[in-house]
Amino acid sequence: MNAAWAVHWHHDAVWEDDFLLLYSAAYGRYLAATDAPAPRGGRGRRVVQRNHDHPEFEAMFWYAALSESGDEVCLHHFHGGSLRANTTYPYLRWTNSISVDDTGNVTTMMHWVVEDIPAREGMPPLPPPTGLPFAAAMWRWRVIQYVWPNVVDRGSFLFWGRSVFHLRDELARRLAIDVSDLVMCFRTDAGRVTPLLVDLPRNHETLVISVVIVGTPG
């Protein structure tokens, strides 16, 4: 789900041009480039996810262009540069990141394969719980607020860690419902209700969850 993006077509009246907005299926935010330097191990400028109503709206503008082979695309940013993958050594996942680098340094790390994701009937499986790294020993508690609109029930509790698998178990226990019937959703600032299908972000912000039961219309 972290690699799934909805492509929104945006016509901008100010610039009188068409742009792509990339909407994350995992966190309900849009891919944006910043002026800050890329994190250690990256090249060029930092890339982040932002809400649709962020004042720097143009930071979310992208163009797509076919690569020379015609099998991949390059994603060029409105303020210059192209989206690239960074890794200090192939297949070391913990060093992987993305950034926006000078288009004059075009390499295959700027070539992206686009794959269509067909609609599916059921919910994708949640990522299984994994062992926590040593740094997690310093992890802080996060406040989880939940609301169950159909039964007018709401509450909050403290949750430790990032595992969405464990979070669903804990919420089902508190609500006394079968874990297989529970779908956790969150509402983005744009008002969209998005299923929570990935581990929680690395920040410690309060997370508000809407409780949905499998089979509920809409």
KOLPAPA-752517 format. One record per residue (C-alpha): x, y, z. Coordinates in steps of 0.5 Angstrom, whole numbers, plus 500, padded with zeros to 3 digits. Example, Ala and Ser with C-alpha at 12.3 -4.5 7.8 and 13.67 -1.06 7.14 Angstrom:
<nodes>
<node u="525" v="491" w="516"/>
<node u="527" v="498" w="514"/>
</nodes>
This chain:
<nodes>
<node u="500" v="500" w="500"/>
<node u="506" v="505" w="501"/>
<node u="507" v="504" w="494"/>
<node u="500" v="505" w="491"/>
<node u="498" v="512" w="489"/>
<node u="492" v="515" w="486"/>
<node u="493" v="520" w="480"/>
<node u="489" v="526" w="480"/>
<node u="489" v="531" w="474"/>
<node u="489" v="538" w="476"/>
<node u="488" v="544" w="472"/>
<node u="491" v="550" w="475"/>
<node u="487" v="557" w="473"/>
<node u="493" v="561" w="475"/>
<node u="499" v="558" w="471"/>
<node u="494" v="555" w="466"/>
<node u="497" v="549" w="465"/>
<node u="495" v="541" w="467"/>
<node u="499" v="538" w="473"/>
<node u="499" v="531" w="476"/>
<node u="498" v="530" w="484"/>
<node u="500" v="524" w="487"/>
<node u="495" v="522" w="493"/>
<node u="498" v="516" w="498"/>
<node u="493" v="510" w="499"/>
<node u="497" v="509" w="505"/>
<node u="496" v="516" w="509"/>
<node u="491" v="520" w="505"/>
<node u="496" v="526" w="503"/>
<node u="500" v="528" w="497"/>
<node u="507" v="528" w="495"/>
<node u="511" v="534" w="495"/>
<node u="518" v="537" w="494"/>
<node u="521" v="542" w="499"/>
<node u="527" v="546" w="499"/>
<node u="530" v="543" w="504"/>
<node u="536" v="538" w="503"/>
<node u="535" v="531" w="502"/>
<node u="536" v="526" w="508"/>
<node u="543" v="523" w="509"/>
<node u="544" v="518" w="503"/>
<node u="539" v="522" w="499"/>
<node u="541" v="527" w="493"/>
<node u="538" v="533" w="492"/>
<node u="532" v="536" w="495"/>
<node u="527" v="533" w="501"/>
<node u="520" v="530" w="499"/>
<node u="515" v="529" w="504"/>
<node u="507" v="528" w="504"/>
<node u="502" v="534" w="505"/>
<node u="495" v="535" w="506"/>
<node u="491" v="538" w="500"/>
<node u="490" v="545" w="503"/>
<node u="497" v="546" w="505"/>
<node u="499" v="553" w="503"/>
<node u="505" v="551" w="498"/>
<node u="500" v="548" w="493"/>
<node u="505" v="548" w="487"/>
<node u="510" v="544" w="491"/>
<node u="505" v="538" w="489"/>
<node u="505" v="539" w="482"/>
<node u="508" v="534" w="478"/>
<node u="509" v="532" w="470"/>
<node u="510" v="525" w="467"/>
<node u="514" v="524" w="461"/>
<node u="516" v="517" w="458"/>
<node u="523" v="515" w="458"/>
<node u="527" v="514" w="452"/>
<node u="526" v="507" w="452"/>
<node u="518" v="508" w="453"/>
<node u="517" v="503" w="458"/>
<node u="518" v="508" w="464"/>
<node u="516" v="515" w="466"/>
<node u="520" v="520" w="469"/>
<node u="516" v="525" w="474"/>
<node u="519" v="532" w="473"/>
<node u="517" v="537" w="479"/>
<node u="514" v="544" w="478"/>
<node u="520" v="547" w="481"/>
<node u="525" v="543" w="477"/>
<node u="528" v="537" w="478"/>
<node u="526" v="530" w="478"/>
<node u="524" v="524" w="483"/>
<node u="529" v="519" w="484"/>
<node u="530" v="513" w="488"/>
<node u="536" v="513" w="493"/>
<node u="540" v="507" w="496"/>
<node u="547" v="507" w="498"/>
<node u="547" v="499" w="496"/>
<node u="542" v="495" w="492"/>
<node u="537" v="492" w="496"/>
<node u="539" v="495" w="503"/>
<node u="532" v="497" w="504"/>
<node u="533" v="501" w="510"/>
<node u="537" v="506" w="506"/>
<node u="532" v="507" w="501"/>
<node u="529" v="514" w="500"/>
<node u="526" v="518" w="495"/>
<node u="528" v="526" w="493"/>
<node u="528" v="531" w="487"/>
<node u="535" v="531" w="484"/>
<node u="537" v="536" w="478"/>
<node u="534" v="534" w="472"/>
<node u="541" v="534" w="469"/>
<node u="543" v="528" w="473"/>
<node u="538" v="524" w="469"/>
<node u="540" v="516" w="471"/>
<node u="536" v="510" w="471"/>
<node u="534" v="512" w="478"/>
<node u="529" v="517" w="476"/>
<node u="526" v="512" w="471"/>
<node u="519" v="509" w="475"/>
<node u="515" v="503" w="472"/>
<node u="507" v="505" w="473"/>
<node u="503" v="499" w="474"/>
<node u="495" v="499" w="474"/>
<node u="492" v="497" w="481"/>
<node u="485" v="493" w="479"/>
<node u="480" v="494" w="484"/>
<node u="479" v="488" w="489"/>
<node u="472" v="486" w="493"/>
<node u="475" v="485" w="500"/>
<node u="480" v="488" w="504"/>
<node u="488" v="487" w="503"/>
<node u="491" v="484" w="509"/>
<node u="495" v="488" w="514"/>
<node u="502" v="487" w="515"/>
<node u="504" v="482" w="520"/>
<node u="507" v="485" w="526"/>
<node u="515" v="485" w="526"/>
<node u="520" v="485" w="531"/>
<node u="522" v="492" w="534"/>
<node u="529" v="495" w="532"/>
<node u="533" v="497" w="538"/>
<node u="531" v="505" w="537"/>
<node u="524" v="503" w="539"/>
<node u="526" v="502" w="546"/>
<node u="526" v="510" w="546"/>
<node u="519" v="510" w="543"/>
<node u="513" v="514" w="546"/>
<node u="506" v="513" w="547"/>
<node u="501" v="515" w="542"/>
<node u="494" v="517" w="544"/>
<node u="489" v="513" w="539"/>
<node u="482" v="516" w="539"/>
<node u="476" v="512" w="536"/>
<node u="469" v="514" w="534"/>
<node u="464" v="508" w="532"/>
<node u="458" v="512" w="529"/>
<node u="453" v="507" w="528"/>
<node u="453" v="506" w="536"/>
<node u="455" v="513" w="538"/>
<node u="461" v="510" w="542"/>
<node u="467" v="514" w="542"/>
<node u="473" v="514" w="547"/>
<node u="481" v="514" w="547"/>
<node u="487" v="510" w="550"/>
<node u="495" v="510" w="550"/>
<node u="498" v="505" w="544"/>
<node u="505" v="504" w="544"/>
<node u="509" v="502" w="537"/>
<node u="507" v="503" w="530"/>
<node u="504" v="496" w="529"/>
<node u="497" v="497" w="525"/>
<node u="496" v="489" w="526"/>
<node u="497" v="490" w="534"/>
<node u="493" v="496" w="534"/>
<node u="487" v="493" w="531"/>
<node u="487" v="487" w="536"/>
<node u="487" v="492" w="542"/>
<node u="481" v="496" w="539"/>
<node u="477" v="490" w="538"/>
<node u="478" v="488" w="545"/>
<node u="476" v="494" w="547"/>
<node u="470" v="494" w="543"/>
<node u="468" v="487" w="544"/>
<node u="468" v="485" w="537"/>
<node u="471" v="480" w="533"/>
<node u="477" v="482" w="530"/>
<node u="476" v="480" w="523"/>
<node u="470" v="484" w="523"/>
<node u="473" v="491" w="524"/>
<node u="476" v="496" w="519"/>
<node u="480" v="502" w="522"/>
<node u="479" v="508" w="518"/>
<node u="482" v="515" w="518"/>
<node u="479" v="522" w="515"/>
<node u="484" v="526" w="512"/>
<node u="483" v="534" w="512"/>
<node u="480" v="533" w="505"/>
<node u="475" v="529" w="508"/>
<node u="476" v="523" w="505"/>
<node u="475" v="516" w="509"/>
<node u="481" v="512" w="508"/>
<node u="482" v="505" w="511"/>
<node u="488" v="504" w="515"/>
<node u="492" v="499" w="512"/>
<node u="499" v="500" w="514"/>
<node u="503" v="501" w="520"/>
<node u="503" v="508" w="523"/>
<node u="507" v="514" w="521"/>
<node u="514" v="515" w="525"/>
<node u="511" v="521" w="528"/>
<node u="507" v="521" w="535"/>
<node u="501" v="525" w="533"/>
<node u="494" v="523" w="536"/>
<node u="491" v="518" w="531"/>
<node u="483" v="519" w="530"/>
<node u="480" v="512" w="528"/>
<node u="473" v="511" w="525"/>
<node u="470" v="504" w="527"/>
<node u="467" v="501" w="521"/>
<node u="464" v="494" w="521"/>
<node u="465" v="489" w="515"/>
<node u="459" v="489" w="510"/>
<node u="457" v="496" w="512"/>
<node u="454" v="500" w="506"/>
<node u="459" v="505" w="503"/>
</nodes>
